[in-house]
Amino acid sequence: MRMVIVISALLLFSPHAFAQDGSHLILFSGMAGYWNGTMELRSEGEIVSVYPAALHARLAQDGSQLVIRLFERPDGALTESTQVFTFDTDSLLLSSTGVAGGRRELQRYHVQGLQKIRSPFQWVIRRVGAGPVSTLRMTDVMQNDSLLIVTEQSDNGIDWRMTRVLRLARRPRPEPVRFYLPGYDRANVVAVVGDFNDWNPRRAILHRVRGGWKLVLELPPGEYQYAFSVDGAKVPDRLVSTTISDGAGGQHAIILVR
């Protein structure tokens, strides 16, 4: 599943004051980098699920935007969402435009704490906005090389229940994974399928190169199983030594991303 969300972050205080103190630039520079950790799902105050998660944040060249890719692995399947944060000093609210499942949605958030940011590595902000059926409140806490994002929901704006907790630590960005399948010069479509793309051959198409096919993917840390799909037929990666049975008489390759 891939979801793209575009977020424009706006002020709760004087645009002139915000432009002077540059809090958004401090915030962006602190979040930029690679983060790895876990996502907790909660219900009635209890943790019901914990699974791996990673976040890659990069600044635009002029520093005006922060592009965030969030990777999650609930039930072992990798999902990815992308957010683009842009501060607009001419407005007073945080506007969120999302595209998921072919539908476009608009949300608006109030933001608290931006004017208090002084260090890129120590700050707390809070975002509050109306969700589809309840009010959402996100608290983001940066403490040196740790990032905590807590999501809460409320039906009346008074009583809050915690639903998600994203716990991350700053880590070196993993090297991109390079897939290569030699031969098959008469093939029409070659793809890599694995538990990182729900075994969907339409989500990772290889490019034809001299002598074979190749593709470079960014994957978060973890262990993954995969194989190639050549015109719809599964083909094992015979260039790797670590494999596991696919349960149907064939083999899946195993790759470890650190």
C-alpha positions as CSV (number, residue, x, y, z in Angstrom):
1,M,0.0,0.0,0.0
2,R,1.4,3.4,-0.9
3,M,-0.2,6.6,0.3
4,V,0.8,10.2,-0.6
5,I,0.0,13.0,1.8
6,V,0.9,16.7,1.2
7,I,0.9,18.9,4.3
8,S,1.2,22.7,4.5
9,A,2.1,23.8,8.0
10,L,0.9,27.3,8.9
11,L,1.1,29.5,12.0
12,L,-0.9,30.1,15.1
13,F,0.8,33.3,15.8
14,S,2.0,36.4,13.9
15,P,3.4,35.5,10.5
16,H,5.9,38.3,10.9
17,A,7.2,36.9,14.2
18,F,7.4,33.4,12.8
19,A,9.3,34.6,9.8
20,Q,11.8,36.2,12.1
21,D,12.5,33.4,14.5
22,G,12.6,30.7,11.8
23,S,11.2,27.9,14.0
24,H,10.2,25.9,11.0
25,L,13.8,25.7,9.8
26,I,15.0,24.5,13.2
27,L,12.2,21.9,13.2
28,F,13.0,20.7,9.7
29,S,16.8,20.4,10.3
30,G,16.2,18.4,13.5
31,M,13.9,15.9,11.8
32,A,16.0,15.5,8.7
33,G,17.8,12.1,8.6
34,Y,17.0,8.4,9.0
35,W,15.0,7.0,11.9
36,N,14.3,3.4,12.9
37,G,12.1,2.0,15.6
38,T,8.6,0.6,16.3
39,M,5.0,1.5,16.0
40,E,2.6,0.7,18.9
41,L,-1.1,0.3,18.3
42,R,-3.2,0.8,21.4
43,S,-6.8,0.2,22.5
44,E,-8.4,1.0,25.8
45,G,-5.0,1.9,27.2
46,E,-3.5,-1.5,26.3
47,I,-0.8,-2.2,23.7
48,V,-2.4,-4.5,21.1
49,S,0.3,-4.6,18.5
50,V,4.0,-3.6,18.1
51,Y,5.7,-3.8,14.7
52,P,8.9,-2.4,13.0
53,A,8.7,1.1,11.5
54,A,11.2,3.5,10.0
55,L,11.2,7.1,8.8
56,H,13.3,8.9,6.2
57,A,13.1,12.7,6.3
58,R,15.0,14.9,3.8
59,L,15.1,18.6,3.3
60,A,14.4,20.4,0.0
61,Q,17.4,22.2,-1.4
62,D,16.1,25.6,-0.2
63,G,15.0,24.2,3.1
64,S,11.4,25.2,2.5
65,Q,10.0,21.6,2.5
66,L,10.6,18.5,4.5
67,V,9.7,15.2,2.7
68,I,9.0,12.3,5.0
69,R,8.7,8.6,4.0
70,L,7.2,6.4,6.7
71,F,7.7,2.6,6.4
72,E,5.6,0.2,8.5
73,R,5.6,-3.6,8.7
74,P,2.3,-4.6,10.3
75,D,1.8,-8.4,9.9
76,G,5.1,-8.6,8.2
77,A,4.0,-6.7,5.1
78,L,5.7,-3.4,4.3
79,T,3.6,-0.3,3.7
80,E,4.8,3.1,2.8
81,S,3.4,6.6,3.1
82,T,4.9,10.0,2.0
83,Q,4.3,13.4,3.6
84,V,5.5,16.8,2.3
85,F,5.7,19.4,5.0
86,T,5.6,23.1,3.9
87,F,5.3,26.1,6.2
88,D,3.2,29.0,4.7
89,T,3.8,32.1,6.8
90,D,0.7,33.8,5.2
91,S,-1.8,31.5,6.9
92,L,-2.8,30.7,10.4
93,L,-3.6,26.9,10.2
94,L,-1.9,23.6,9.4
95,S,-3.7,22.3,6.3
96,S,-3.3,18.6,5.3
97,T,-4.3,17.4,1.8
98,G,-4.2,13.6,1.5
99,V,-4.6,11.2,-1.4
100,A,-5.4,7.6,-0.6
101,G,-7.3,5.0,-2.6
102,G,-7.9,7.5,-5.4
103,R,-9.6,9.9,-3.0
104,R,-8.4,13.4,-2.0
105,E,-9.0,14.5,1.6
106,L,-8.4,17.9,3.3
107,Q,-7.7,18.3,7.0
108,R,-6.8,21.3,9.0
109,Y,-4.7,21.3,12.2
110,H,-3.9,23.8,14.9
111,V,-0.2,23.7,15.9
112,Q,1.1,24.6,19.3
113,G,4.7,25.0,20.4
114,L,6.4,26.2,17.3
115,Q,7.3,29.6,18.7
116,K,9.1,27.9,21.6
117,I,11.5,25.9,19.4
118,R,15.1,27.0,20.0
119,S,17.2,23.8,19.3
120,P,16.7,21.3,16.4
121,F,17.3,18.5,18.8
122,Q,15.0,19.3,21.7
123,W,11.4,20.4,21.1
124,V,7.8,19.5,21.6
125,I,4.9,20.4,19.3
126,R,1.3,19.4,19.2
127,R,-1.1,19.2,16.3
128,V,-4.9,19.1,16.7
129,G,-7.4,18.6,14.0
130,A,-10.8,16.9,13.1
131,G,-10.5,13.4,11.8
132,P,-13.2,11.5,9.9
133,V,-15.1,10.5,13.0
134,S,-13.3,12.1,15.9
135,T,-10.7,14.8,16.9
136,L,-7.1,13.9,16.4
137,R,-4.2,15.1,18.5
138,M,-0.6,14.4,17.7
139,T,2.3,15.2,20.1
140,D,5.8,15.2,18.6
141,V,8.7,15.1,21.0
142,M,12.4,15.4,19.8
143,Q,15.0,14.6,22.4
144,N,18.5,14.5,20.9
145,D,18.6,11.4,18.8
146,S,15.1,10.1,19.8
147,L,11.8,11.0,18.3
148,L,8.4,10.2,19.8
149,I,5.1,10.7,18.0
150,V,1.9,10.0,20.0
151,T,-1.5,10.0,18.3
152,E,-4.7,10.4,20.4
153,Q,-8.4,10.5,19.5
154,S,-11.3,12.2,21.3
155,D,-15.1,12.1,20.6
156,N,-15.7,15.2,22.6
157,G,-12.4,17.2,22.6
158,I,-12.0,16.6,26.4
159,D,-11.5,12.9,27.0
160,W,-8.5,11.5,25.0
161,R,-7.5,8.0,24.2
162,M,-4.1,7.0,22.9
163,T,-4.2,5.0,19.7
164,R,-0.7,5.0,18.2
165,V,2.8,5.6,19.5
166,L,5.8,5.9,17.1
167,R,9.1,5.4,18.8
168,L,12.2,6.2,16.7
169,A,16.0,6.6,17.1
170,R,18.3,8.3,14.7
171,R,20.3,5.7,12.7
172,P,22.5,5.7,9.6
173,R,20.5,5.3,6.4
174,P,20.7,1.7,5.1
175,E,22.3,1.2,1.7
176,P,19.8,0.8,-1.1
177,V,19.1,-2.8,-2.1
178,R,20.2,-3.7,-5.7
179,F,18.3,-6.5,-7.4
180,Y,19.8,-8.0,-10.6
181,L,18.5,-10.9,-12.7
182,P,20.8,-12.0,-15.6
183,G,19.5,-13.2,-18.9
184,Y,15.9,-13.3,-20.0
185,D,16.5,-11.0,-22.9
186,R,13.2,-12.1,-24.5
187,A,11.1,-11.3,-21.4
188,N,8.6,-8.5,-21.6
189,V,8.1,-7.7,-17.9
190,V,10.4,-8.6,-15.1
191,A,9.7,-7.6,-11.5
192,V,10.8,-8.4,-8.0
193,V,8.1,-9.7,-5.6
194,G,8.5,-10.1,-1.9
195,D,7.0,-9.5,1.5
196,F,8.1,-5.9,1.2
197,N,5.6,-5.3,-1.6
198,D,2.9,-7.9,-0.8
199,W,4.2,-10.1,-3.6
200,N,2.7,-7.8,-6.1
201,P,4.6,-7.8,-9.5
202,R,3.2,-4.4,-10.5
203,R,4.9,-2.6,-7.7
204,A,8.6,-3.2,-8.4
205,I,9.4,-3.5,-12.2
206,L,13.0,-4.1,-13.1
207,H,14.7,-2.1,-15.9
208,R,16.3,-3.8,-18.8
209,V,20.1,-3.4,-18.9
210,R,22.9,-5.0,-20.8
211,G,23.0,-8.7,-19.9
212,G,19.8,-8.7,-17.7
213,W,17.5,-6.7,-15.6
214,K,18.0,-4.5,-12.5
215,L,16.2,-2.4,-9.9
216,V,17.3,-0.4,-6.8
217,L,14.9,-0.1,-3.9
218,E,15.1,1.7,-0.6
219,L,14.0,-0.7,2.2
220,P,14.0,-0.1,6.0
221,P,16.0,-2.4,8.2
222,G,14.7,-6.0,8.5
223,E,14.8,-9.4,6.9
224,Y,12.9,-10.0,3.7
225,Q,12.0,-12.8,1.4
226,Y,11.7,-12.3,-2.3
227,A,11.8,-13.8,-5.8
228,F,11.6,-12.5,-9.4
229,S,8.6,-12.5,-11.6
230,V,9.3,-13.0,-15.3
231,D,6.2,-12.5,-17.4
232,G,4.1,-13.7,-14.5
233,A,6.2,-16.8,-13.7
234,K,8.1,-16.9,-10.4
235,V,11.9,-17.2,-10.8
236,P,14.3,-17.6,-7.9
237,D,17.4,-15.4,-7.4
238,R,20.2,-17.9,-8.0
239,L,22.9,-15.3,-7.2
240,V,22.2,-15.4,-3.4
241,S,23.2,-18.2,-1.1
242,T,20.6,-17.7,1.7
243,T,17.2,-19.1,0.7
244,I,14.1,-20.6,2.3
245,S,11.4,-22.9,1.0
246,D,8.4,-21.1,-0.5
247,G,6.1,-23.9,0.6
248,A,5.3,-25.0,-2.9
249,G,8.5,-26.8,-3.9
250,G,10.5,-23.6,-4.8
251,Q,12.8,-21.2,-3.1
252,H,12.7,-17.7,-1.9
253,A,15.8,-15.6,-1.5
254,I,16.5,-13.9,1.9
255,I,18.0,-10.5,2.2
256,L,18.9,-8.7,5.4
257,V,18.9,-4.9,5.5
258,R,20.8,-3.4,8.4
